[in-house]
Amino acid sequence: MEEIASIYCIGRNYANHAKELGNEVPTEPLLFGKPKSAAVLADGRTLLYPSDKGAIHYEAEIVLKIAKDMEDGDTLDDVVTEMAIGVDLTLRDLQSKLKQKGHPWLRAKGFRNSAILTPFFPFPGEQESKSLNFSLERNGEVVQLGNTENMLFSFNEIVQECHLAFGLKKGDLLFTGTPEGVGAIADGDQFNLACQGETKGNFFVRMESKE
């Protein structure tokens, strides 16, 4: 995997996903991050996860890669040339507890192997990317099916917002939000990730306890 700078994520960018979790639909992008050490490639490998931390939810989304240090005035097509399909994993029970206490989500979002990525492939450009289908298949069944036309905030809005907030650099990754259909992973699961009906990556799940 190529060198990753920072990982930024957009929460609740699909209204139906926000509603399925009982969350308010945001009026501005909800931003959070993951450490780059959380990234792992969906290249057919088996990924290990704790069995004693409560439910771990999968959230499939399109991931944009920043190709150069962004400057004020740059457009989406100036800075994004590649994309991937990713899975943002969440320790959901822990996240709920942290939210209740008003604490940051990092422990629930930044654990090992929680930012899964297919190999990157060409970004089709801003206009063509406004209606992209992507999907997550679990054990042969499609559990998430999204289309970018249903995003609350477009790719361009996301890139501009992250640049304004953080200053985007070459190698930064942007997880752009997940559609409805999230659920918990289980030991032995096989996941396939696709874009426009073409499989882009896959991985297996193994749950284990450290006891």
C-alpha positions in Angstrom: 0.0 0.0 0.0 1.3 3.4 -0.9 2.2 5.9 1.8 -0.8 7.3 3.6 -0.7 10.8 5.1 -3.9 11.4 7.1 -7.3 9.7 7.0 -10.4 11.9 7.3 -13.9 10.6 7.4 -17.4 12.1 6.8 -20.1 10.9 9.1 -23.8 10.6 8.3 -23.4 11.7 4.6 -26.4 9.5 3.6 -29.7 10.5 5.2 -31.1 7.0 5.4 -27.9 5.8 7.3 -28.3 8.6 9.8 -31.9 7.7 10.3 -31.2 3.9 10.7 -28.9 4.7 13.6 -31.4 7.2 15.2 -29.1 10.2 14.5 -30.0 13.6 13.3 -29.3 14.3 9.6 -26.4 16.9 9.6 -26.7 20.3 8.0 -22.9 20.5 7.5 -20.2 17.8 7.0 -19.5 15.8 10.2 -15.8 15.3 10.3 -13.7 12.8 12.2 -10.4 10.9 11.6 -8.6 7.6 11.9 -4.9 7.0 12.4 -3.1 5.8 9.3 -2.1 2.7 11.2 -5.7 1.6 11.0 -5.4 1.1 7.2 -5.3 -2.4 5.7 -5.7 -3.7 2.1 -8.7 -5.7 1.0 -6.6 -8.1 -1.1 -8.1 -11.4 -0.1 -6.4 -11.6 3.3 -7.9 -12.6 6.6 -8.3 -9.7 9.1 -8.3 -10.2 12.8 -10.7 -8.5 15.2 -11.5 -8.7 18.9 -14.4 -10.8 20.0 -14.7 -9.2 23.4 -15.3 -5.6 22.5 -19.0 -5.8 21.5 -20.5 -5.3 18.0 -18.2 -4.2 15.2 -20.2 -2.6 12.4 -19.2 -2.5 8.8 -19.7 0.8 6.8 -18.9 0.7 3.1 -17.9 3.9 1.3 -16.0 5.5 -1.5 -12.6 6.7 -0.6 -10.8 9.6 -2.4 -7.0 9.9 -2.5 -5.5 13.3 -2.6 -2.8 13.3 -5.3 -1.0 16.6 -4.5 -0.9 19.2 -1.8 -4.1 21.1 -2.3 -4.0 24.9 -2.8 -6.7 27.4 -2.4 -8.7 27.5 -5.6 -8.0 23.9 -6.6 -11.0 21.9 -7.7 -11.9 18.2 -7.1 -10.4 17.2 -10.4 -7.2 19.1 -9.6 -6.4 17.0 -6.5 -8.2 13.6 -6.9 -7.1 11.1 -9.6 -7.7 7.8 -7.8 -10.4 6.3 -5.6 -11.0 3.1 -3.7 -13.9 1.3 -2.0 -13.4 1.2 1.7 -14.9 -0.1 4.9 -15.0 2.0 8.0 -15.4 -0.3 10.9 -16.9 0.9 14.2 -16.9 -0.6 17.7 -20.5 0.4 17.9 -21.1 -0.4 21.6 -18.0 1.5 22.6 -19.0 4.4 20.4 -22.4 4.7 22.0 -20.8 4.8 25.4 -18.3 7.5 24.4 -21.0 9.6 22.8 -23.1 9.4 25.9 -20.2 10.7 27.9 -19.4 13.4 25.4 -16.0 11.8 24.7 -14.1 11.6 21.3 -14.8 8.6 19.1 -11.2 7.7 18.4 -11.1 4.4 20.4 -14.3 3.2 18.6 -13.1 4.3 15.1 -9.3 4.0 15.1 -8.5 0.5 16.2 -6.3 -1.9 14.1 -7.7 -2.9 10.7 -10.6 -0.5 11.0 -9.9 1.3 7.7 -10.1 -1.3 5.0 -9.3 -0.3 1.4 -9.4 -1.9 -2.0 -6.5 -1.2 -4.3 -6.9 2.2 -5.8 -8.3 2.7 -9.3 -8.9 5.8 -11.6 -11.3 8.5 -10.5 -13.6 9.2 -13.4 -13.8 13.0 -12.8 -16.3 15.2 -11.0 -19.2 15.0 -13.5 -19.0 11.2 -13.9 -18.6 10.6 -10.2 -22.0 12.2 -9.4 -23.8 8.9 -10.0 -21.5 6.0 -9.0 -22.9 2.8 -7.6 -20.9 0.9 -5.0 -21.7 -2.1 -2.9 -20.7 -4.4 -0.1 -21.4 -8.1 -0.3 -21.3 -10.3 2.8 -21.2 -14.1 2.3 -22.7 -13.8 -1.1 -25.5 -11.3 -0.2 -25.4 -7.6 -1.0 -25.9 -5.8 2.4 -25.1 -2.3 1.3 -25.8 -0.6 -2.0 -25.1 3.1 -2.4 -25.1 5.7 -5.1 -23.2 9.0 -4.8 -26.2 11.0 -6.1 -27.7 10.3 -2.6 -24.9 11.9 -0.7 -25.9 15.0 1.4 -22.5 16.6 0.6 -20.8 16.0 -2.8 -17.2 15.0 -3.3 -16.3 18.5 -4.2 -18.0 19.9 -1.0 -16.2 17.3 1.1 -12.8 18.0 -0.4 -13.2 21.8 0.0 -14.5 21.4 3.6 -11.6 19.2 4.6 -9.1 21.5 3.0 -10.6 24.5 4.8 -10.5 22.7 8.1 -7.2 20.8 7.9 -5.3 21.7 4.8 -5.2 18.6 2.5 -1.8 17.1 1.6 -0.6 14.5 -0.9 -1.5 11.0 0.4 -4.5 12.1 2.5 -7.5 9.8 2.2 -11.2 10.8 2.5 -13.8 8.3 3.5 -16.9 9.9 2.1 -19.8 8.3 4.0 -21.8 5.2 4.0 -25.4 4.3 2.9 -27.9 2.4 5.0 -27.5 -1.3 5.7 -24.7 -1.4 8.2 -24.4 -4.4 10.5 -22.1 -6.4 12.6 -19.2 -8.5 11.3 -18.9 -12.1 12.5 -16.2 -14.8 12.6 -15.8 -16.4 9.2 -17.5 -13.7 7.2 -16.3 -13.0 3.6 -16.8 -9.5 2.2 -16.5 -8.3 -1.4 -16.4 -4.7 -2.4 -17.5 -3.4 -5.8 -17.9 -0.2 -7.8 -20.2 0.0 -10.9 -20.7 -3.8 -10.6 -17.0 -4.6 -10.7 -15.4 -6.3 -7.8 -12.5 -4.2 -6.5 -11.4 -6.2 -3.4 -12.3 -8.7 -0.8 -11.4 -9.9 2.7 -12.2 -12.5 5.4 -12.9 -11.9 9.0 -11.6 -13.8 12.0 -12.7 -12.9 15.5 -10.4 -13.8 18.4 -10.1 -13.2 22.1 -6.8 -12.2 23.8 -7.7 -14.2 26.9 
